[in-house]
Amino acid sequence: MDRTAFRTEQLTKIYGTGATAVHALRGVDLNVAEGELAVLLGHSGSGKSTLLNILGGLDRATSGRAWFGEMELTKLSERRLTLFRRENVGFVFQFYNLVPSLTARENVALVTQIARQPMKAEEALERVGLGPRVDHFPSQLSGGEQQRVAIARAIAKRPNVLLCDEPTGALDIQTGITVLEALNDVNAELGTTTVIITHNAEIQRIAHRVLFMADGQIVDEQRNETRLKPAEVSW
């Protein structure tokens, strides 16, 4: 993990102007290595989601610079930013955003239609332990299974990075552990750079590195010399 996936310099994001301006990011300097599983930990409003959205090309910084490898994201046009997202980034959010009228296989296949070298929907679902459930509709799946379909959909286009915003936030402990196992396996087996944001302090123990956020800044970081397996984490 000696090559850099993401790097930022003095990244700021301000919403609004004047007395109502909200400083979501206040000069963030960040490095995420290729193949790393990093956790961004902080309370709601600390800037985690804003930072993730800028890294993923869903939002733009007010000032500062951000790179993906040698590509400077903060200089890209809207068209180039769209291509960056399509070709490099898989997103997993707290809510699964599955199409109710489509099966698990069909939900994943939606992404494979726009990817350059996608894996088959069945392979992606097999990787997250849902091989037997490919023809089930979201209403026939548990919350954890739906989240794993969302992970399969994200990895099916073979992204270089996987950005996860509170992926266990709507799940109970055991279901959340199953989802974390799927994310950990994708990181380990495919080498996908993975960033997970959470306010759950226990999840930090599965990461290579933990970045602590508060008031729009990274205030501390910690490398886990010994990582726990998701099944060893409880909250």
C-alpha positions in Angstrom: 0.0 0.0 0.0 2.7 2.5 -1.0 0.9 4.1 -3.9 -1.6 6.9 -3.2 -5.3 6.5 -4.2 -6.6 9.8 -2.8 -4.8 12.9 -1.7 -6.1 16.3 -0.6 -4.5 19.6 0.3 -6.3 22.2 2.4 -9.7 21.1 1.2 -12.6 23.3 2.3 -16.3 23.3 1.7 -18.7 26.1 2.6 -22.4 25.9 2.1 -24.2 29.2 2.0 -22.8 32.7 2.5 -22.5 35.4 5.1 -23.9 34.8 8.6 -25.6 31.6 7.5 -22.5 30.0 6.0 -21.8 26.5 7.1 -18.1 25.4 7.1 -18.4 21.7 6.4 -14.7 21.2 5.7 -11.9 23.4 7.1 -8.6 22.7 5.4 -8.5 18.9 5.2 -5.2 17.2 4.3 -5.7 13.6 3.5 -3.9 10.6 2.1 -5.5 7.2 1.3 -3.2 4.5 0.0 -4.2 2.1 -2.8 -5.6 -1.1 -1.4 -6.2 0.5 2.0 -9.3 0.0 4.1 -9.7 3.3 5.9 -12.4 4.3 8.4 -13.5 8.0 8.8 -14.8 8.2 12.3 -16.7 11.2 13.7 -20.1 12.4 15.0 -22.8 13.6 12.7 -21.9 17.0 11.2 -18.2 16.4 11.5 -17.7 16.6 7.7 -17.3 12.9 6.9 -20.0 12.7 4.2 -19.0 16.0 2.6 -15.4 14.7 2.3 -16.5 11.4 0.9 -18.8 13.1 -1.7 -15.9 15.3 -2.9 -13.5 12.3 -3.2 -16.2 10.4 -5.1 -16.9 13.3 -7.5 -20.5 13.9 -6.2 -19.7 17.4 -4.9 -17.1 20.1 -5.4 -14.8 21.7 -2.9 -15.0 25.5 -2.3 -11.2 25.7 -2.2 -8.2 23.4 -1.9 -7.1 20.5 -4.1 -7.9 16.8 -4.4 -6.3 14.1 -6.5 -7.2 10.5 -7.4 -3.8 9.1 -8.3 -2.4 11.7 -10.7 -5.8 13.0 -11.7 -6.7 16.4 -10.1 -10.4 16.0 -9.3 -10.8 19.7 -8.3 -9.9 20.7 -11.9 -12.2 18.3 -13.8 -15.1 19.5 -15.9 -18.6 18.1 -15.1 -18.3 15.6 -18.0 -14.8 14.4 -16.8 -16.1 14.1 -13.2 -18.9 12.0 -14.4 -16.5 9.7 -16.3 -14.3 9.5 -13.2 -17.3 8.3 -11.1 -18.4 5.9 -13.7 -15.0 4.3 -14.3 -13.4 4.4 -10.9 -15.9 4.6 -8.0 -18.4 2.3 -6.4 -20.8 3.9 -3.8 -22.5 2.2 -0.9 -24.9 4.3 1.2 -26.9 3.7 4.4 -30.1 3.2 2.4 -29.9 0.6 -0.3 -31.6 2.4 -3.2 -32.6 -0.8 -4.9 -35.3 -0.8 -7.6 -38.2 -2.6 -6.0 -39.5 -4.1 -9.3 -36.1 -5.7 -10.2 -34.5 -8.8 -8.9 -31.2 -8.8 -7.1 -29.6 -9.9 -10.4 -31.3 -7.2 -12.4 -30.4 -4.5 -9.8 -26.8 -5.4 -10.2 -27.0 -5.7 -14.0 -28.1 -2.0 -14.2 -24.5 -1.0 -13.4 -22.8 -3.6 -15.6 -24.5 -2.0 -18.6 -22.4 1.2 -18.3 -19.1 -0.4 -17.1 -16.2 -1.1 -19.4 -15.2 -4.5 -18.1 -17.9 -5.5 -15.6 -18.1 -8.8 -13.8 -21.3 -10.8 -14.3 -24.1 -9.9 -11.9 -24.1 -13.5 -10.6 -20.4 -13.3 -9.8 -20.8 -10.0 -7.9 -23.7 -11.5 -5.9 -21.7 -14.7 -5.2 -18.9 -12.6 -3.8 -21.2 -11.1 -1.2 -22.7 -14.5 -0.3 -26.0 -14.0 -2.2 -25.6 -16.6 -5.0 -28.8 -18.5 -4.0 -30.8 -15.2 -3.9 -30.1 -13.8 -7.3 -33.7 -14.0 -8.5 -35.3 -12.6 -5.3 -36.8 -9.1 -5.3 -35.8 -6.5 -2.6 -39.1 -7.2 -0.7 -38.0 -10.8 -0.4 -34.7 -9.9 1.2 -33.7 -8.9 4.7 -32.1 -5.5 5.3 -28.6 -7.0 5.4 -29.2 -8.9 2.2 -30.4 -5.7 0.5 -27.3 -3.9 1.6 -25.2 -6.8 0.2 -27.0 -6.4 -3.1 -26.0 -2.7 -3.0 -22.4 -3.8 -2.4 -22.6 -6.3 -5.3 -23.9 -3.5 -7.5 -21.1 -1.2 -6.5 -18.3 -3.8 -7.1 -19.8 -5.3 -10.4 -18.2 -2.6 -12.5 -14.8 -3.4 -10.9 -14.2 0.0 -9.4 -10.8 1.1 -8.1 -12.3 2.5 -5.0 -15.4 1.7 -2.8 -16.8 4.6 -0.8 -19.3 3.6 1.9 -21.4 6.1 3.8 -22.7 4.6 7.1 -23.2 1.2 5.4 -24.3 -0.5 8.7 -26.3 2.5 10.0 -29.7 1.0 9.4 -28.8 -2.5 10.5 -28.7 -4.5 13.7 -25.4 -5.8 15.0 -25.4 -9.3 13.5 -26.6 -8.0 10.1 -24.1 -5.2 10.2 -21.3 -7.7 10.8 -22.3 -9.6 7.8 -22.2 -6.4 5.7 -18.7 -5.5 7.1 -17.5 -9.0 6.2 -18.6 -8.5 2.6 -16.7 -5.1 2.5 -13.6 -6.6 4.1 -13.6 -9.5 1.7 -13.9 -7.2 -1.3 -10.9 -5.1 0.0 -8.8 -8.2 0.7 -9.6 -10.3 -2.4 -10.0 -7.6 -5.1 -7.6 -5.1 -3.6 -10.3 -2.4 -3.8 -9.4 0.8 -1.9 -12.2 1.1 0.6 -13.2 4.1 2.7 -16.0 3.6 5.3 -17.5 6.5 7.1 -19.3 5.9 10.4 -20.0 7.3 13.8 -19.7 3.8 15.3 -16.4 3.7 17.1 -16.2 -0.1 17.2 -16.0 -0.4 13.4 -12.6 1.3 13.4 -11.1 -1.9 14.7 -11.4 -3.6 11.3 -9.5 -0.9 9.4 -5.9 -0.6 8.4 -6.1 3.0 9.4 -8.6 5.3 11.2 -9.0 9.0 10.6 -10.9 10.9 13.3 -13.0 13.9 12.1 -14.4 16.8 14.1 -15.7 20.2 13.1 -14.7 19.7 9.4 -11.1 18.7 10.2 -9.1 15.5 10.6 -8.0 15.8 14.2 -6.2 12.6 14.6 -5.3 9.3 12.9 -4.4 5.8 14.1 -3.0 2.7 12.4 -4.2 -0.6 13.6 -1.3 -2.9 14.0 -3.7 -5.7 14.8 -7.0 -5.6 12.9 -10.1 -7.4 14.2 -12.2 -9.5 11.9 -15.8 -8.2 11.5 -17.1 -11.1 13.5 -14.9 -10.1 16.5 -16.5 -6.6 16.6 -19.5 -5.9 18.8 -21.4 -2.7 19.5 
